[in-house]
Amino acid sequence: MWSRKKYTLTIVFLGVALLCCLLLNISLGSVSIPFSEVIASLTGFAVEKETWRYIILEFRLPKAITAIITGSGLAVSGLLMQTLFRNPLAGPYVLGLSSGASLGVAIVFMGSALFGAGFAVILLSKWSIVIASSLGSLLVLLAVIVASLRLRDTMAILIIGLMFASFTAAIVSVLAYFSPAADLQQYIFWSYGSLGNLSWEEVSILTIFWSVGILITLASIKNLNSLLLGEQYAKSMGTNIKRNRFLVILATSLLAGSITAFAGPIAFIGLAVPHLIRQIIPSANHIILFPAIIFGGAILMLLCDIVSQMPGSEFSLPINAITSLIGAPVVIWLLIRKRRFNF
């Protein structure tokens, strides 16, 4: 049985590890920059080359912050979904949010096949892609919220989310079938996910959505422990099931939906990080798990970004592929060693 001091030390260790991963992520890239110059750029001191400061402050730092927000947000969303559905295989996208976002982006990229070439010229911009992705997620969110208010069975909401995902995927397939190769290629590149190319304005907007999602999670975190033992037990403890379910779905939607809109669909992180943290911290108490999962998701995302950008090379790999290639074998090994889910 772990003591409170041991839990605290573990979380502090994860916080220090996050800081180290952040500095490492900013230090590595296609352009070689001495570590001392990286620190000088971040702290406002004089640097040998102003171009180094520009690269760090305008490219690497926004990308690293995006990685932290993406990893932590998806990890928290995964924890919420696994608790709500009491299913260790649930992730942040089980409600169909990613599929709704994909449909919105597919219409922007491949809509010229159905609506004419002028449609793509008018809409095909960076902000239109973000808006389309957000609207797609929002429509699915509204449908799921309406269903959650009318249904008593939580598993029925999971099934509805899966049906929305299948429905939107079918529409995307139809669009892809009639689209020219160039439009289809653009959509595929978006589906790979990307942490770079976000301006400070876009990072700020993403941070606002992340902050609201985290605050809503904090408002419902006390009731999450009782949900692990079933809804009937939670009701006997005085938990308002419908209100808590609404808060969990809203927080997940804000976190996963905004991240998908700005960074694309990032696989694996939301599913795996809660299990990885439970291997490190043997506790089901969400108050303890919550900060650890925020740190763990951010650390894993930063490490995956380091690998994807191939330090010293001008090429970068799809972040989606790296998150799965690195994380999936680790989780499989941990689960086989433990021989059961800690859930």
C-alpha positions as CSV (number, residue, x, y, z in Angstrom):
1,M,0.0,0.0,0.0
2,W,1.5,3.3,-1.1
3,S,1.7,6.2,1.2
4,R,0.6,9.8,0.3
5,K,4.3,10.8,0.3
6,K,5.1,8.1,-2.3
7,Y,2.3,9.2,-4.5
8,T,3.4,12.8,-4.2
9,L,7.0,12.0,-5.0
10,T,5.9,10.0,-8.1
11,I,3.9,12.9,-9.4
12,V,6.7,15.3,-8.8
13,F,9.1,12.9,-10.6
14,L,6.7,12.9,-13.6
15,G,6.6,16.7,-13.5
16,V,10.4,16.9,-13.6
17,A,10.5,14.3,-16.4
18,L,8.0,16.5,-18.4
19,L,10.3,19.5,-18.0
20,C,13.3,17.5,-19.2
21,C,11.3,16.2,-22.2
22,L,10.2,19.7,-23.1
23,L,13.7,21.0,-23.1
24,L,14.9,18.0,-25.1
25,N,12.1,18.4,-27.6
26,I,12.9,22.1,-28.2
27,S,16.6,21.4,-28.4
28,L,16.3,18.8,-31.2
29,G,15.3,19.4,-34.8
30,S,16.5,19.7,-38.4
31,V,18.7,22.7,-37.4
32,S,21.4,21.9,-34.9
33,I,21.3,24.5,-32.0
34,P,23.6,24.3,-28.9
35,F,21.7,23.6,-25.7
36,S,23.1,26.8,-24.1
37,E,21.7,28.8,-27.0
38,V,18.3,27.1,-26.5
39,I,18.2,28.2,-22.8
40,A,19.4,31.7,-23.7
41,S,16.6,32.0,-26.3
42,L,13.9,30.8,-23.8
43,T,15.2,33.1,-21.0
44,G,15.6,36.3,-23.2
45,F,19.4,36.4,-23.1
46,A,21.6,37.2,-26.1
47,V,22.2,34.5,-28.6
48,E,24.9,33.9,-31.2
49,K,22.4,33.9,-34.1
50,E,19.0,35.6,-34.1
51,T,17.8,33.0,-36.5
52,W,18.2,30.4,-33.7
53,R,16.0,32.4,-31.4
54,Y,13.4,32.8,-34.2
55,I,13.4,29.0,-34.9
56,I,13.0,28.2,-31.2
57,L,10.3,30.8,-30.3
58,E,8.2,30.6,-33.5
59,F,8.5,27.0,-34.5
60,R,9.8,24.6,-31.8
61,L,8.2,26.1,-28.7
62,P,4.6,26.3,-30.2
63,K,5.0,22.7,-31.4
64,A,6.2,21.5,-28.0
65,I,3.3,23.3,-26.3
66,T,0.9,21.8,-28.8
67,A,2.4,18.3,-28.0
68,I,1.8,18.9,-24.3
69,I,-1.8,20.0,-24.8
70,T,-2.5,17.2,-27.2
71,G,-1.0,14.4,-25.1
72,S,-2.5,15.6,-21.8
73,G,-5.9,16.4,-23.3
74,L,-6.2,13.0,-25.0
75,A,-5.0,11.1,-22.0
76,V,-7.5,12.8,-19.7
77,S,-10.3,12.1,-22.3
78,G,-9.3,8.5,-22.3
79,L,-9.5,8.3,-18.5
80,L,-12.9,9.8,-18.6
81,M,-14.3,7.5,-21.2
82,Q,-12.8,4.4,-19.6
83,T,-14.4,5.4,-16.3
84,L,-17.8,6.4,-17.7
85,F,-18.2,3.2,-19.7
86,R,-16.2,1.0,-17.3
87,N,-14.4,-0.3,-20.3
88,P,-10.6,-0.5,-20.5
89,L,-10.7,-0.4,-24.3
90,A,-12.6,2.9,-24.5
91,G,-10.7,6.0,-25.8
92,P,-11.4,9.7,-26.4
93,Y,-12.9,9.0,-29.8
94,V,-15.5,6.4,-28.9
95,L,-18.3,9.0,-29.0
96,G,-17.6,9.5,-32.8
97,L,-16.0,12.9,-32.4
98,S,-13.0,12.1,-34.5
99,S,-15.3,10.7,-37.2
100,G,-17.4,13.8,-37.2
101,A,-14.3,16.0,-37.5
102,S,-13.0,13.8,-40.3
103,L,-16.3,14.2,-42.2
104,G,-16.1,18.0,-41.9
105,V,-12.5,18.0,-43.2
106,A,-13.4,15.5,-45.9
107,I,-16.1,17.9,-47.2
108,V,-13.6,20.7,-47.4
109,F,-10.9,18.7,-49.1
110,M,-13.1,16.5,-51.3
111,G,-16.2,18.6,-51.7
112,S,-15.2,19.9,-55.1
113,A,-16.1,16.4,-56.5
114,L,-19.8,17.1,-55.5
115,F,-20.1,20.9,-55.3
116,G,-17.7,22.0,-58.0
117,A,-14.1,23.3,-58.1
118,G,-15.1,26.7,-56.9
119,F,-16.1,25.2,-53.6
120,A,-12.5,24.1,-52.8
121,V,-11.1,27.5,-53.9
122,I,-13.4,29.3,-51.5
123,L,-13.1,27.0,-48.5
124,L,-9.6,25.4,-48.7
125,S,-7.7,27.4,-46.1
126,K,-6.2,26.5,-42.8
127,W,-8.9,28.2,-40.7
128,S,-11.7,26.6,-42.9
129,I,-10.2,23.2,-42.1
130,V,-10.2,24.0,-38.3
131,I,-13.8,25.3,-38.5
132,A,-15.0,22.3,-40.5
133,S,-13.4,19.9,-38.1
134,S,-14.9,21.7,-35.1
135,L,-18.4,21.8,-36.7
136,G,-18.2,18.1,-37.5
137,S,-17.3,17.3,-33.9
138,L,-19.9,19.7,-32.6
139,L,-22.7,18.1,-34.5
140,V,-21.8,14.7,-33.2
141,L,-21.4,16.1,-29.7
142,L,-24.9,17.7,-29.8
143,A,-26.4,14.4,-31.0
144,V,-24.6,12.4,-28.2
145,I,-25.6,14.9,-25.5
146,V,-29.3,14.7,-26.6
147,A,-29.0,10.9,-26.5
148,S,-27.4,11.0,-23.1
149,L,-30.2,13.1,-21.6
150,R,-32.9,10.7,-23.0
151,L,-31.2,7.4,-22.3
152,R,-30.6,5.8,-18.9
153,D,-28.1,3.1,-20.1
154,T,-24.6,4.4,-20.5
155,M,-23.6,1.5,-22.8
156,A,-26.4,2.6,-25.2
157,I,-24.5,5.9,-25.5
158,L,-21.4,4.0,-26.5
159,I,-23.3,2.1,-29.2
160,I,-24.8,5.4,-30.5
161,G,-21.3,6.9,-30.7
162,L,-20.0,3.8,-32.7
163,M,-23.0,4.1,-35.0
164,F,-22.2,7.8,-35.7
165,A,-18.6,6.8,-36.4
166,S,-19.8,4.2,-38.9
167,F,-22.2,6.5,-40.5
168,T,-19.8,9.4,-41.0
169,A,-17.1,7.0,-42.2
170,A,-19.4,5.8,-44.9
171,I,-20.0,9.3,-46.1
172,V,-16.3,9.9,-46.2
173,S,-15.8,6.8,-48.2
174,V,-18.4,8.0,-50.8
175,L,-16.6,11.4,-51.0
176,A,-13.2,9.6,-51.4
177,Y,-14.6,7.4,-54.2
178,F,-15.6,10.3,-56.3
179,S,-12.7,12.6,-55.5
180,P,-9.6,13.2,-57.7
181,A,-6.3,11.8,-56.4
182,A,-4.9,15.2,-55.4
183,D,-7.9,16.0,-53.1
184,L,-7.8,12.5,-51.6
185,Q,-4.1,12.9,-50.9
186,Q,-4.6,16.1,-49.0
187,Y,-7.2,14.5,-46.8
188,I,-4.9,11.5,-46.1
189,F,-2.1,13.9,-45.1
190,W,-4.5,15.6,-42.6
191,S,-5.5,12.2,-41.2
192,Y,-1.8,11.5,-40.3
193,G,-2.0,14.3,-37.7
194,S,0.5,17.1,-37.2
195,L,1.8,19.1,-34.2
196,G,3.6,21.7,-36.2
197,N,2.6,24.7,-38.3
198,L,0.4,26.2,-35.5
199,S,0.7,29.9,-34.9
200,W,0.7,31.4,-31.4
201,E,-2.8,32.5,-32.0
202,E,-4.0,29.0,-32.8
203,V,-2.0,27.6,-29.8
204,S,-3.8,30.2,-27.6
205,I,-7.2,29.1,-28.8
206,L,-6.4,25.5,-28.4
207,T,-5.1,26.2,-24.8
208,I,-8.5,27.9,-24.0
209,F,-10.4,24.8,-25.0
210,W,-8.0,22.6,-23.1
211,S,-8.3,24.7,-20.0
212,V,-12.1,24.6,-20.1
213,G,-12.1,20.9,-20.6
214,I,-9.7,20.4,-17.7
215,L,-11.8,22.6,-15.4
216,I,-15.0,20.7,-16.2
217,T,-13.1,17.4,-15.5
218,L,-12.0,18.8,-12.1
219,A,-15.7,19.7,-11.3
220,S,-16.7,16.0,-11.8
221,I,-13.6,14.2,-10.6
222,K,-15.0,13.4,-7.1
223,N,-17.8,11.4,-8.6
224,L,-15.6,9.4,-11.0
225,N,-14.4,7.0,-8.3
226,S,-18.0,6.0,-7.4
227,L,-18.8,5.3,-11.1
228,L,-16.1,2.6,-11.2
229,L,-18.3,0.5,-8.9
230,G,-21.4,0.9,-11.1
231,E,-24.2,3.5,-11.6
232,Q,-26.4,1.9,-8.9
233,Y,-23.6,2.3,-6.3
234,A,-23.0,5.8,-7.5
235,K,-26.7,6.7,-7.1
236,S,-26.6,5.3,-3.5
237,M,-23.7,7.6,-2.8
238,G,-25.7,10.6,-3.9
239,T,-24.2,11.1,-7.3
240,N,-26.4,12.8,-9.9
241,I,-25.7,10.3,-12.8
242,K,-27.2,12.4,-15.6
243,R,-25.4,15.5,-14.6
244,N,-22.1,13.8,-14.1
245,R,-22.5,11.9,-17.4
246,F,-23.2,15.2,-19.2
247,L,-20.1,16.8,-17.6
248,V,-17.9,13.9,-18.6
249,I,-19.2,13.9,-22.2
250,L,-18.8,17.7,-22.5
251,A,-15.2,17.7,-21.1
252,T,-14.2,14.8,-23.5
253,S,-15.8,16.6,-26.4
254,L,-14.0,19.9,-25.7
255,L,-10.7,18.2,-25.3
256,A,-10.8,15.6,-28.1
257,G,-12.7,17.8,-30.5
258,S,-10.5,20.8,-30.2
259,I,-7.3,18.7,-30.4
260,T,-8.6,17.0,-33.5
261,A,-9.5,20.3,-35.1
262,F,-6.0,21.8,-34.7
263,A,-3.7,18.7,-34.7
264,G,-5.7,16.1,-36.6
265,P,-6.8,12.7,-35.3
266,I,-4.0,11.4,-33.0
267,A,-4.3,7.7,-32.3
268,F,-3.3,5.6,-29.3
269,I,-2.5,8.3,-26.7
270,G,-5.9,8.5,-25.1
271,L,-6.3,4.7,-24.9
272,A,-2.8,3.8,-23.7
273,V,-1.7,6.5,-21.2
274,P,-4.3,5.7,-18.5
275,H,-3.1,2.0,-18.5
276,L,0.5,3.1,-18.5
277,I,0.0,5.4,-15.5
278,R,-1.9,2.7,-13.7
279,Q,1.1,0.5,-14.1
280,I,3.3,3.2,-12.4
281,I,0.8,4.3,-9.8
282,P,-1.3,1.4,-8.4
283,S,-4.4,3.4,-7.5
284,A,-7.9,3.8,-8.7
285,N,-8.4,7.2,-7.0
286,H,-8.9,9.7,-9.8
287,I,-7.7,12.6,-7.7
288,I,-4.3,10.9,-7.7
289,L,-4.4,9.6,-11.2
290,F,-5.5,12.9,-12.8
291,P,-2.3,14.9,-12.4
292,A,-0.2,11.8,-13.2
293,I,-2.1,11.2,-16.4
294,I,-1.8,14.8,-17.5
295,F,2.0,14.6,-17.1
296,G,2.2,11.1,-18.6
297,G,0.2,12.0,-21.7
298,A,2.4,15.1,-22.3
299,I,5.6,13.2,-21.8
300,L,4.6,10.4,-24.2
301,M,3.5,12.9,-26.8
302,L,6.8,14.9,-26.6
303,L,8.8,11.7,-26.9
304,C,6.8,10.6,-29.9
305,D,7.3,14.1,-31.5
306,I,11.1,13.8,-30.9
307,V,11.1,10.5,-32.8
308,S,8.8,11.7,-35.6
309,Q,10.9,14.8,-36.4
310,M,14.0,12.7,-36.9
311,P,16.6,15.0,-35.2
312,G,19.3,16.1,-37.6
313,S,17.2,15.3,-40.7
314,E,15.0,17.6,-42.7
315,F,12.3,14.8,-42.9
316,S,9.6,14.1,-40.4
317,L,7.4,11.1,-40.0
318,P,3.6,11.1,-39.4
319,I,3.0,11.6,-35.7
320,N,0.0,9.1,-35.8
321,A,2.3,6.3,-37.0
322,I,4.9,7.1,-34.3
323,T,2.4,7.1,-31.4
324,S,1.2,3.6,-32.4
325,L,4.6,2.2,-33.3
326,I,6.2,3.3,-30.0
327,G,3.3,3.0,-27.6
328,A,1.4,-0.1,-28.7
329,P,4.3,-2.6,-28.1
330,V,5.0,-1.1,-24.7
331,V,1.4,-1.4,-23.6
332,I,1.2,-5.0,-24.9
333,W,4.3,-5.9,-23.0
334,L,3.1,-4.3,-19.7
335,L,-0.3,-5.9,-19.9
336,I,1.1,-9.4,-20.7
337,R,3.5,-9.0,-17.7
338,K,0.7,-7.9,-15.4
339,R,-1.7,-10.5,-17.0
340,R,-4.6,-8.3,-16.3
341,F,-6.0,-4.8,-16.6
342,N,-5.6,-2.6,-13.6
343,F,-9.0,-1.0,-13.9
